[in-house]
Amino acid sequence: MDKGAERLLIAKDMNVAAYPHQLFVDNSRNEFVGCVMPSCNIISTEVLIKTNFEQPLNKDFSCAYWTPLDSEEFTFAMIKAQLKETLTQYKFVCNDATNPLKPIDSEINIACAHGGVDISNTSWFYADDKPIIETEKIIGKGKLLILFVCHSGSINLPDYDNAMHTLIKRYIRMGYSSVIAPMWSLNTEILPTWLKEFMDSVKNGSFVIDALFKANMAVKEQYISPEVYACLHLFGNPFLQIGDIPVLSYVKKDVG
């Protein structure tokens, strides 16, 4: 049997796409999928086709980090200070302005701000309880987007239009191959451990799906609650990595 075949998981109902995939249960082990195997929500087969043929990361991939430090909110300053070692190691270009002169546009972009439970409809970030409405002035183009923004990976399925409402689709349309985002409120204490493990794994050539799993499991060693370690989910292309390496044939698929 092909080594990758065991990773095939197909969901036939579009409604399943809105459910946190890492909280599915592996019946053979009676455990959450998020602590058993890597997983990815590709949103749709159309999204997989689009993202799976994007260019890979360069060996010396560029990185950028945005957070609205000029809002003078202590939380953002604390998070950035905790991430300093990793941000420095991977030469992140940091932008601390709520309204930057130009969007971050590196291969790997990270945005850190607050998000509301209605973010799938509003697309707003928040700083100091004030909405940041024009987020297109913050996040430019790239290959991998990481959102340290609460609820930014959530998906809403209104009854009236039979379509998925999610902030993720905006960035896929912009050209991002993969997006990592929390599906609920993000525990910021995990970020130093998570980002260090994730970036090291990507740098060592892991697929982004495997790098995410390794980072989540590093968090699980400190926090056993799935609410904490399973919060960050992967959307889009699971096979983004450094270099021109053939894509494997297994996918996670939601078909409506």
N, C-alpha and C positions, 0 to 999 in steps of 0.2 A: 504494500500500500504506500502511496505517496506520503512522504513525511508531513506534508501540509494538509492532507485530506481531513485529518481529525479536527482541524480548526474551522471547518465549514459549518456555518450556522445560518439557517435561512428562516426569516420571519415573513409570513405571507400576508399579514394584516397591517395596513398602514398605521392603524392605531397603536401598534406596538412600537413604532418609531418614536413616539413621544414618551415612552416609558424608559427610565434609566436602565440601560442595558447591563450595567454592572450589578444591578439588583435582581436580575433574573436568577433563578435557582437552578443549579446543576443537580438534577434529581439523583444521579448516580452517586453523588457524594453528599447530598443534602447541604450544600454550601452555596453562597452567592457566587455567581460567575466572576465577579470582580476580584475575588481572592483565589480563583482556580486557574483562570486563563486570560490572556489578552483579549480585549474586545474593542469593536469599533462600530459606531453608528454611521453608515454611509449616506443616510438620509433617503436616498433613492438610487435606483440603478443608473439613472441619468447622471446623477452627481458622481457616482463611482466612475463611470466612463469618462466624464470630464476631468476629474481630478487624478485619475490613475495614469494619465499620460502627460502630466505636467513635468517640467524639468526637475531633476533631483537636486539636492543641496550640493553646493560646491564644497570641496575639501576644507577650504578656509572660509566657511560660511560667515556672513556678516550678521550682526545682532543689534537690536535696538530695544530700548525699554522706556515706556512712558508712564508717568504718574503725576497727578496735579499737586506737586509739592507747594506751589505758590498759593494754594488754598489755605495753607497753614494748618492743615488737619494733621494731628499727631500720628494717626494710624499710618498714613502713607510714608511719613518720614521713618517710622519704626520699621515698616516692611522693607523699605529700601536699604536701611542700615543692616538688617538681618541678611539681606541678599548680596551685600557688598562683595564678599569674597568671590562668589560665582559670577557676578556681573563684571568684576575686574578680570577674572581668569579668562572669560570668553569675550572680552573687549566690547561689551555692550556700549553703544552710544546712547546716553541717557538724555531724555527731554523731560523737564520738570514743570513745564508751563501748561496751565489749564487750556489755554488757547495758543498752541504752538504756531510758529511762523510757517512751518511745513510739517506734513504728517511723517510719522516714522515709516521707513520704507526699506528695511533690511530684509534679508532672507528669512530670519527668525525675528518676529516682532512680539513683544510682550506689552500688554496694557494692564495697568493696575488701577482700579477705581471701585467705587461702590456701584451696585446695580439693584434695581427694584424687582419685585416679583412679576411686574408687568413688562419687563424688558423685551419680551418677544414681540410685543406690540409697539412699544414706544421707541426702542433702540437707544434709550438715553442712558448715559453714565451719570454718576452723582459724585460731588465733592462738597463737603461741609453742608450737606442737606440741600444743595442747589443742583438742579439738573444741568448736565452738559449735553445739549441737544444736537449740536453739529459735530457728531463724532467722526464724520468723514474728513474733518480737518485734523484729526488725531491719528487715525490709522490709515496708512497708505497701502501700497501693494507689497506683497511678499510671498513666500512659499509656505511658511508655517506661522500661524498666529496662536498665541497663548493668551487667554483672557483670565486674569486674576480679578474677575468681576462677578460678584454673586449673581446667580440665576441666569447668566449669559448663555448657558447651554440649554436652557429650558425650551420646550416646544409646546405650542398651543394649537389645538385642533378645534376651531370653531365649527358649530353645526351647520352654519349657513353657506360655507364656500368649499368644503371638502378639500382643504389645503392646509399644509403645515405652516404655522407662523413661527419663525425662529430667527434670531439675530444671525445665526450661523450661515444661513443662505446668503445674506448680504455679502459676507466675506468670501464665500465660495464663488459667487458671481464676479467678485473683484479679481479673481484669479488665484486665491489661496488654494493650495493642494490639500492641506490639513488644518484643522482648527481644534484646539484643546480648550475646554471651558467647563466651569462647574454648573451642574444642573440644579443646584440649590445653594444655600448660603455656605460660603467657603470659610473654613477655619484657617486663618492666616498664620497660625503657629506652625503649620506643616510646610510652609513654602520654602524655607532654607533647605530642609532635607529633600523635599520633592525636586526642586529646581537643580540642585547639585547632582542628584542621581540621574535625572532626566538628561541634562546636558552632557554629562560624561558618557551616557549610553549612546546618545546620538553621535557624539564625536567618535566613539569607538565603532560606528558603522551599523548600529541597530536600526531596524525599522522603527518608525515612530510608534507603531502599535506596541512593540516590545519595550521600547524606552519608557513609554507611559506606564506599562505594567510594572516594570522594575521600580520606577519612582513611587508608584502607589504602594507596592509591597514594602519599600523602605519606610514609608510612612506607617504602614500597618505594624511594623515592629515596635513602634512607639505608641500608636493609637489603634486599639483593636476594633473600635466602632466603625461599621461601614459608612455611617454618616460622615465620617472624617476621611478615611482612606479611599473611599470610592466616589468622592465628590467630583473629581476632575475626569471628564469623559473626552474621548477622541471622536471627531466627526470628519467625514470626507475620505481621503485616501489613507489607508492604513500602512501603505508600503513606501512612504516617503523616507529617504535615507540619503547618505552621502554617496555620490558617484553614480556611474552608469551600470547598475547591477540589475539583471533580469527580474521582473516582477513575478512573484509566485502566483499560483492560480486559485488560492482560496480567498473568499470574501465573506463579509457579514452583510446580509442583504435584507432590506425592507421593501416590499413591493406592495403598492396599493392597487 
